[in-house]
């Protein structure tokens, strides 16, 4: 159990609705589960209400939906090539899910689902399995040539093959750790600076430390700036996760 005032307390998974265990497995609904369902619901509503009344002259909300759709579609096509179009719905759904999970974590009393490595690894593993399956489905055993750079000397081939194969297998770990670490670090920084503001105000009012009271706006300003920066990072990390997924998909579709 994490201490209530610890910067890590905000990431603790807690049961919200307790359900009876089945075969010694706990099926209780946790705050993590609840916020994942909320992210899916909001992403679905975002698309339905944004495009449900599609008009020739779009409104602001429809423009936002179309902009995100076209931006991700253009990124996937430029990164993974023309053959990647059938995979666009998967990557776009991935982008919206991660984006809304990140944004929900910024709300008061919110929970950042993507601050847990098990969640980000599950998403990265889904990408890895899709890429691997696609590679073997399209190229058969020739897909193993992905791990042997063109023009490599034959004497170096076994070493390069092992290195490239290991690099390929590490992808889900690097992809998941990048998202997890950024969201975890951002949440901790906000909690630390917010705690400094509260501590200085309390010390200034109740303990007569006028200097601390006067300096309290400094961490408050930093907290506001960090919040704005974290909103930017929340969108950026969702985009980076998807663009790397498109890069890996390009390897499966086009090889080298």
N, C-alpha and C positions, 0 to 999 in steps of 0.2 A: 504494500500500500504506500503510495507516494504522499509525502507531506502536503497538506492543503495549499500552502503558500509557495510550494516549489514550482519553478518554471516548467517542470515536467508533468505537473498534476493535470494540466489541460489535455494531455495526450493519453491519459489513463482510460482504458476501455472498461465501461461499467454496464451492468445489466439495467435495462429500462423496463422491460416486461419479462417477468420470470415465467418460464414454461416448464412443465415436468420433463425430467430427463427420460430419454428413450435409449435403452441398451447402454446405459452409463454415458450417454452423449448429451451434453447440455445444448438445448435448442432455444435458450432464452434470447430475446431481442436486445442487443446491446446498443449503446449510443453510436458505435461504428456502423452497425447494420442499419440503424434508423437514418443516419445521414447519407449512407449510400443509396437507400431507397429514395430519400429526398432529392438527391442529385439526379437520379434517373427520372423521377417525376418532373423536376424542374426542366431538365433537358428536353423531355418529351413535350411539355407544355410550351417551352420556348419555340420549338419547331412547329407545333400544331397551330398555335396562335399567331406565329409569325407568317406562316405560309397558308394557313387555312382559308384566308380571304384574299388570296393572291389577286392583285389588281395590276392593270397596266401602269398606272401611276402609283407606285408603292408608298406606303406611309413610313414613318421613321423606324418603327419596329420591324417592318418587313425589309427595309433597307439594311438594317443590322444583320438580320438572319441571312439575307442574300450575300452580304459582304463576307460573313464568316464562311458560308458555304463555298463561295467562289475562291476565297483566299486559300482554304484547305484543299479544294479541288485543284487549283493551280499549282500549289506546292507539291501535291502528290504526283501530278502529271510531269512536272519539271524534274522532280527528284527520282521517281521510279520509272518514268517513261510511259508511253501510250498503252502498254499492256497492263498497266496498273489500275485502269478504270474500274474493273469489277471489284477491286479491293477498297475503293474510295469510301463506300458506306461504313465499312469496319473502322477505318482510320478516323473518319469524321465523328462516328459515335464515340470512339475512344477519346477524341479531343474534347467533345462536349462533356463527357463523364468526368474527365480529369479536371476540366475547367470549373465545373460546378462544385466538385468536391473541394477544390482549392478555395473557391470563393465562399463557400458555406463555412469554412474554417475561420474566415475573417469576421464573421458576425459575432456579436456579443453572445456568450454562452454557446458558441458554435464548436464543432468538433472537426478537426482536420483529418479526414480519413487517410489522405495521402502522406501523412506523417508517420505511417506505420509501414515498415518494410514488407510485411506479409501481403499487404494490399498492392503496393507498387510492384512487388515481385510477381504476383498473380497476373497483373496486367502485362508485364514484360514477358512472362512465360507464354502467355497467349500469343503475343507477337512472334516470339521465337518459334513456337510450334507451327504457327501459320506459315512463316517463312520457310522453315525446314520442310514441311509437307508440300508446299508449293514448289520448292526447288526440286525435290525428288519426283513429284508428279509431272513436271514439265521436262525434266532433263534425265530422269532415271539415275543410273549410277554415274553418269557423266557429271552429275552435280558435285561429285568429289573433286573435280578439277578446279572448283572454286578455291580450294585450299592449296593449289599449286600455281603461283604467279607465272604468267607467260614469260618465256625467255630465261627462266631460272636454270642454272647449270644442273645437270643431272646428279652430280655428286652432292649437291646441296638439297636436292628434292626431298629426301626423307625428313631432314631437319625443318625445312620450310613448311612441309605438309603438317607436321606435328604442331609447329608454332601457329600456323593459320587456323588449324582445327581448334586449338585451345582458345585462340582469340575469338573464334566464332561461338564457342560454347560459353564464354564469359559474358557475352552480350546481354543476356537477361539480367545478370547481376549488376553490370555497369549501368544499364538503362534504369533499373529499379532504384539503385542507390542514389543516382543523380537526383531523381525526383524526391525521394524520401528525405535525403539530407537537406535539400533546399527548403522544403516545407517545414521540417523540424527546426532547423536553425532560425528561420524567420519567426516562427511562433515563440521560441525561447527569447529572442532579442526583444520582441514586443512586450513579453511578460516582464522581462528584467527592467526595461525602461519605464513601463507603467508602474511597477513596484517602487521605483525610485521616486516617481512623482508623488505617489501616495505617502511614502515614507517622509519625504521632505515637507509635505503639507502638514502631516500629523505632528512632526517634530516642531514645525514653526508655530502651529496654533496652540498645541497643548503643552509643549515643553519650553516655549519662549525662544526658540532658535530662529531669530528674525532672518539671519543670513540664509539659512536653509529654505525658509519660506520665500525669500526673494529669488533664490536660484531655482525654485521648483519649476518655473516656466521653461527652463532650458531643456530638461529631459522630456517635458510635455511636448515641446516643439519637435524634438527628435522623434518622439513616439508618433506624432502626426505624420512626419516625413517618412518614417519607417512603414507606417500603415499604407501610405500611398505607394511606396516602393514595393511593398509586399503584394499589393493588388497587381502591379505591373509584373512582378515575378510569378504570380499565380497564373496569369495568362501566358507568360513567356515559357514557363516550364511545361505547360500543356502542349504548346506549339513545338517545343524542342523534343518532347517525347514522341510526338507524331512525325516530325521530320526525320528523326533517327529511325523510326519504324519504317518510313518510306525508303530510307537509304538501305536498310537491311532487305526490304522487299525487292529493291532494284537488283541486289545481288542474286536473289532467287530467280528473278525473271530474265535478267540479261547476262547473268554470270559476271565476268570481269568487264 
